[in-house]
């Protein structure tokens, strides 16, 4: 692949080793181990964060709270425990002084983690000056519209390379990007394994973004691999006649993208797999487009963000249930260390899946080593719920849901009014005209149909479909 991103990273590490530079690559200095904490993780799109209240998240099993510091005009991330009695600060508020206030006893903290106020102490006491009154904070930075948090040694953060989407970073002009995210009920490695397998699209996502008719041999090859990830090429596309340069890049430990670079345009499928806890992760997905024509970009931009999110939630749900089961079956057969015996990887279409598992085994990339998966969720509705896993955390979907509910209420009121007005019209109008018949019958029916449509739309913000489109009865020809 010529002067690729991974080659640059390897060359950089070589220079660091020779010159004792302060610059640090992700994963720590041990060439045989990728330390998962020693890297930057994206935790939220900036546009979805609320500056008026704290936002909870869990990163690598550690509960954190994200909040906007008005004084420093920046996002801060603390360990989500008040040093007083360990109450979660995310249940508190940002008070009138711009401090993060604990909900239990009102202890208040500044952006640097220092305690500024303890309401219970007597005048003149200075308990807040003790180091024990301070909160541990995590380094943050904002890049490509995302808030990144450093999970490891804070001293390494400033000099550690941030995992960014390189094609966007090197040539930012002209991209049209669709963004989404969701918390899903399976591990970050299971998510990466799934996205790194393009051959599943035709079957799993049939009638959403795939088509069974396009299923065909897919020859994938690894171009280079190492501690910092791997790069590979596709010998052919997913659709007949798909041409151009097709490649896949995995940047350890949790970023990957497919790159379809053709004459008519360039399309990336980008995924960050952010580990929350064992058996749960956040997918931060980005779909950058760059077309020769400006027309496709125009139509992408005019559609509201929440509209895309409903569709993309449906795509994620195509495989959400069986991935939740699959990772437990793999764990029962020995996990990643035994993947070659657990999986029968019979074709070159499985090349990237195999390479990911080799990377995990060689560089100790297991996200939560030694931990067991939580109990299997047998309730399909719980596996497909959308509100807590996405809607309440997404600014555009929260607002859209609120508007749909308001409009639904208004339509319901108008429907009742139109039905109630029929007897009154009949009383005051002696001769029924065609217009009166329309008012009495058609308008209530139209309003009722509108309410039904809005009710179905409202449900899509809460719950996914139980039967995926691929399993629906096929239409007879």
Secondary structure, 3 states (H helix, E strand, C coil): CCCCHHHHHHHHHHHHHHHCCCCECCCCCCCCCCCCCCCEEEEEEHHHCCCCCCEEEEECCEEEEEEEECCCCEEEEEECCCCCCCCCHHHCEECCCCCEECCCCCCEECCCCCEEECCCCCCCCCHHHCHHHCCCEECEEEECCEEEEECCCHHHHCCECCCCCHHHHHCCCCCEEEEEEEEECCCHHHHHHHHCCHHHHHHHCECCCECHHHCCCCCEEEEEEECCEEEEEECCCCCCCCCCEEEEEEECCCEEEEEEECCCEEEEEEEEEEEEECCEEEEEEEEEEEECCCHHHHHHHHCCHHHHHHHHHHHHHHHHHHHHHHHHHHHHCCHHHHHHHHCCCCCHHHHHHHHHHHHHHHCCCCCCCCCCCCCCCCCHHHHCECCCCCHHHCHHHHHHHHHHHHHHHHHHHHHHHHHHHHHHHHHHCCCCCHHHHHHHHHHHHHHHHHHHHHHHHHHHCCECCCCCHHHCCCCCC
